[in-house]
Amino acid sequence: MAAMACTAAAATASLVASTSACTSSTSSALMGSRVAVAPVGARRLACRGAVAVSASAAVAVEDQTEERTVQRLLGIYQEKVVPAMQEEFKYGNKFEIPHVKKIIVNCGVGEASQNAKALEGTIRDIALVTGQKSVVTRSRKAIAGFKLREGVPVGVTLTLRGDMMYSFLDRLLNLALPRTRDFQGVNPYSFDGRGNYTLGLPEISVFPEIKFENIDKQRGMDICIVTTAKNDSEGLKLLELMGMPFKEMGGGRMSASAAKKATRTTFRGRRR
């Protein structure tokens, strides 16, 4: 029995020695090939770190995609509009090249004083279209003919700048206006004489964000595009290069602002 026990112990010792030798040889081979075997806990932490890195990378890719979507029209302005404006108007400084400064959106709600849900629905629709919450506008004075008291809500308004402005303008030019019923282009004579352009949409539902089943009543909106252009010709060229679908200008027709200026000829600060 003692001999059998000694034999079993010797076999166990030789097995352990061979296993350790195999492990050491494997480790040395792996180290020779510059591959290190990490412990189980370390491998788990490494896997978790890889998952975290991949998740953060996915978020970064998504943010970059959204940024590219928002900045698409801005890229068109920098690559196409700026060189074309510089070539045509011969600006002495690159900062003189006009650009879109802000966009003002107005929407009137005549029944807001008597129907609070109509005002709430308009605020919701404007927020879906522009991505920004609007401000309620109130009447400044009472008008008995319209049954209007002073200080009651009559509509909503908001001002867009930066990325939201370019995103809204991009969807307006490429999605909303082409979906307008019987659309043949916008009026090229709706400038104010200082390069600012105003247009009206008869239906806000032309934006794809608005669902027809959620509309209680068709409402329009007024859009004022404020630019840094010095005159109407620069503003017209700017918006035309950015994709505004203007109608063909009729020969000899004059804008309302130009007609007013023609009838108000001044001489030494006095009107003739």
C-alpha positions in Angstrom: 0.0 0.0 0.0 2.9 2.3 0.8 4.4 1.6 -2.5 1.2 2.3 -4.3 0.8 5.6 -2.4 4.4 6.6 -3.3 3.7 5.7 -7.0 0.5 7.9 -7.1 2.3 10.8 -5.5 5.1 10.6 -7.9 2.6 10.5 -10.9 0.8 13.5 -9.5 4.0 15.4 -9.1 5.1 14.6 -12.6 1.7 15.7 -14.0 1.9 19.0 -12.2 5.4 19.5 -13.3 4.5 18.8 -16.9 1.5 21.1 -16.8 3.6 23.9 -15.3 6.2 23.4 -17.9 3.6 23.4 -20.7 2.1 26.6 -19.3 5.5 28.3 -18.9 6.5 27.3 -22.5 3.1 28.5 -23.8 3.5 31.8 -21.9 7.1 32.2 -23.1 6.0 31.5 -26.7 3.2 34.0 -26.4 5.5 36.6 -24.9 8.0 35.9 -27.7 5.2 36.8 -30.1 4.4 39.9 -28.1 1.0 38.6 -27.0 0.3 38.8 -23.2 -2.4 36.7 -21.6 -4.4 38.8 -19.2 -6.3 37.5 -16.1 -10.0 36.8 -16.4 -11.0 39.9 -14.4 -8.7 42.1 -16.6 -10.2 40.5 -19.7 -13.7 41.4 -18.5 -12.7 44.9 -17.8 -11.1 45.2 -21.2 -14.3 43.9 -22.8 -16.4 46.4 -20.9 -14.0 49.1 -21.9 -14.2 48.0 -25.6 -18.0 48.1 -25.4 -17.9 51.6 -23.8 -15.5 52.8 -26.5 -17.7 51.3 -29.2 -20.8 52.9 -27.7 -19.1 56.3 -27.4 -17.9 55.9 -31.0 -21.4 55.2 -32.2 -22.7 58.3 -30.4 -19.9 60.3 -32.0 -20.8 59.0 -35.4 -24.5 59.8 -34.9 -23.6 63.4 -33.7 -21.4 63.9 -36.8 -24.2 62.7 -39.0 -26.7 65.1 -37.5 -24.1 67.9 -37.7 -23.6 67.1 -41.4 -27.3 67.2 -42.0 -27.7 70.5 -40.3 -24.7 72.1 -41.9 -25.6 71.0 -45.5 -27.0 74.4 -46.6 -24.1 76.2 -44.8 -21.6 74.1 -46.8 -23.4 75.0 -50.0 -23.2 78.7 -49.0 -19.4 78.5 -48.3 -18.5 76.4 -51.4 -20.9 77.8 -54.0 -22.5 81.0 -52.9 -19.5 82.9 -51.6 -17.3 82.5 -54.8 -20.2 83.3 -57.0 -21.1 86.5 -55.1 -17.5 87.5 -55.0 -17.2 87.1 -58.7 -20.3 89.1 -59.6 -20.2 92.0 -57.1 -16.4 92.3 -56.7 -16.3 92.7 -52.9 -13.1 94.2 -51.5 -13.4 92.2 -48.2 -14.8 88.7 -47.6 -16.8 90.0 -44.7 -18.8 92.2 -47.1 -20.3 89.1 -48.7 -23.9 88.9 -47.6 -25.4 86.0 -45.7 -28.6 85.1 -44.0 -28.6 86.6 -40.5 -31.9 85.3 -39.1 -35.4 84.1 -40.0 -38.5 85.4 -38.3 -41.6 83.2 -38.4 -45.1 84.5 -37.6 -48.4 82.7 -37.5 -51.7 84.4 -36.7 -54.4 82.6 -34.7 -57.6 84.7 -34.8 -59.6 82.4 -32.6 -57.0 82.2 -29.9 -58.9 84.5 -27.6 -61.9 82.2 -27.6 -60.3 78.8 -28.3 -57.2 77.9 -26.2 -56.8 74.6 -27.9 -56.2 76.3 -31.3 -53.4 78.3 -29.8 -51.8 75.2 -28.2 -52.1 73.3 -31.5 -50.4 76.2 -33.4 -47.6 76.3 -30.9 -47.1 72.5 -31.2 -47.1 72.7 -35.0 -44.6 75.6 -35.1 -42.3 73.7 -32.7 -42.4 70.6 -34.9 -41.6 72.6 -38.0 -38.9 74.9 -36.6 -37.5 72.9 -33.7 -37.9 75.8 -31.4 -40.7 77.0 -29.0 -42.5 80.1 -30.1 -43.6 83.2 -28.2 -47.3 84.2 -27.9 -48.1 87.6 -29.4 -50.9 89.7 -27.8 -53.0 92.5 -29.1 -51.8 96.0 -28.3 -55.2 97.7 -28.4 -58.9 96.8 -28.4 -60.8 96.7 -31.7 -64.6 96.5 -31.3 -65.2 95.5 -34.9 -63.2 92.3 -34.4 -64.4 91.7 -30.9 -60.8 92.0 -29.8 -59.7 93.2 -26.3 -56.3 94.5 -25.4 -53.8 92.0 -24.2 -55.4 88.8 -25.6 -53.3 86.3 -27.6 -53.6 86.7 -31.4 -50.7 84.5 -32.7 -47.2 83.2 -32.2 -43.8 84.3 -33.4 -40.1 83.1 -33.1 -36.7 84.0 -34.4 -34.3 81.4 -35.8 -30.5 81.7 -35.9 -27.5 79.5 -36.4 -28.0 75.8 -37.1 -31.7 75.8 -36.6 -32.0 78.6 -39.1 -30.1 76.7 -41.8 -32.0 73.5 -41.1 -35.4 75.3 -41.4 -34.3 77.1 -44.5 -33.1 73.9 -46.1 -36.4 72.1 -45.5 -38.3 75.2 -46.6 -36.5 75.4 -50.0 -36.3 71.7 -50.8 -39.4 70.2 -49.1 -42.1 72.7 -48.2 -42.2 75.0 -51.2 -42.2 72.2 -53.8 -45.1 70.6 -52.0 -47.2 73.8 -52.1 -50.4 73.4 -54.2 -50.1 74.9 -57.7 -46.6 76.1 -56.9 -44.9 78.0 -59.8 -42.2 79.8 -57.8 -42.1 82.6 -55.3 -42.4 86.3 -56.0 -39.0 87.9 -56.7 -40.3 91.4 -55.9 -41.1 90.8 -52.2 -37.9 92.5 -50.9 -38.0 95.5 -48.7 -35.3 97.5 -50.3 -32.6 96.4 -47.9 -32.1 92.8 -49.0 -34.7 91.3 -46.7 -37.2 88.9 -48.2 -40.7 88.0 -47.0 -43.0 85.2 -48.2 -46.1 83.6 -47.0 -47.1 79.9 -46.9 -50.9 79.3 -47.2 -50.7 76.0 -45.4 -48.3 74.9 -42.7 -49.1 71.3 -43.5 -46.7 71.4 -46.5 -43.9 70.5 -44.0 -43.5 66.7 -43.7 -43.4 67.0 -39.9 -47.1 67.9 -39.7 -49.6 65.0 -39.8 -53.0 65.7 -41.3 -54.9 63.8 -38.6 -53.5 66.3 -36.0 -54.6 69.4 -37.8 -57.8 71.1 -36.5 -57.7 73.9 -39.0 -55.4 74.9 -42.0 -53.2 77.8 -41.0 -50.5 79.7 -42.9 -47.4 81.3 -41.8 -45.3 84.4 -42.7 -41.6 84.0 -43.1 -39.1 86.9 -43.1 -35.6 86.1 -44.2 -33.2 88.8 -42.9 -29.9 89.1 -44.7 -26.9 91.4 -44.5 -27.2 92.4 -48.1 -27.0 96.1 -48.9 -29.7 96.2 -51.5 -32.4 94.0 -53.2 -30.1 92.8 -56.1 -27.6 91.3 -53.7 -30.3 89.7 -51.6 -32.0 88.3 -54.7 -28.7 86.8 -55.9 -27.9 85.4 -52.5 -31.2 83.6 -52.0 -31.2 82.4 -55.7 -27.8 80.8 -55.3 -29.0 79.1 -52.0 -31.9 77.5 -53.9 -34.8 79.8 -53.5 -37.2 79.0 -56.4 -38.0 82.5 -57.8 -40.4 83.1 -60.7 -38.9 84.4 -63.9 -38.7 88.2 -63.7 -40.9 89.9 -66.2 -39.2 92.5 -68.4 -39.6 96.1 -67.3 -41.4 95.2 -64.0 -40.3 97.1 -60.9 -40.5 96.1 -57.3 -42.7 98.0 -54.9 -39.8 99.2 -52.9 -38.0 100.4 -56.1 -41.2 102.2 -57.3 -41.5 104.0 -53.9 -37.9 105.1 -54.2 -38.4 106.3 -57.7 -41.3 108.5 -56.6 -39.4 109.9 -53.6 -36.5 111.5 -55.3 -34.6 113.6 -52.8 -32.4 116.7 -53.3 -30.1 117.9 -50.6 -32.1 116.1 -47.9 -35.4 117.5 -49.1 -38.1 115.8 -51.1 -38.8 117.3 -54.5 
